[in-house]
Amino acid sequence: MMAITAVCPETAQNFESCPEPWRGRPMTGIARNIELYNLAYRLAWKHISERQKHEYPNVATFLHDAIRRQLKQGAIEPVFIAAEALKDIEKLTGQIHSDEGAKRAARIINAPRR
């Protein structure tokens, strides 16, 4: 048996503690997770700028990972999942941008003077 992550975060051993409509129908939970993932991904993708998509070619992977993480934690509202994923991406791309800026500044400071 498998766990139902968005609806019932418990493992298969505790499957009986799942809400009544999902009990005994694990494929329903899987289908629900797929639908939640697709909705959240589409919502979030629309709000990622073309500049970000160009500067960070792996932004789709960031988005995928952020949405999957939330589904595993039991999130069930696609709008909130998308919003949290976008926050995660902003933090990550901001961090990457800051790190690149710090490296560039270090190269300028440490460059030999002519």
Secondary structure as GFF3:
##gff-version 3
##sequence-region A 1 114
A	DSSP	three_ten_helix	12	17	.	.	.	ID=ss1
A	DSSP	three_ten_helix	20	22	.	.	.	ID=ss2
A	DSSP	alpha_helix	26	46	.	.	.	ID=ss3
A	DSSP	alpha_helix	50	55	.	.	.	ID=ss4
A	DSSP	alpha_helix	59	72	.	.	.	ID=ss5
A	DSSP	alpha_helix	78	110	.	.	.	ID=ss6
###
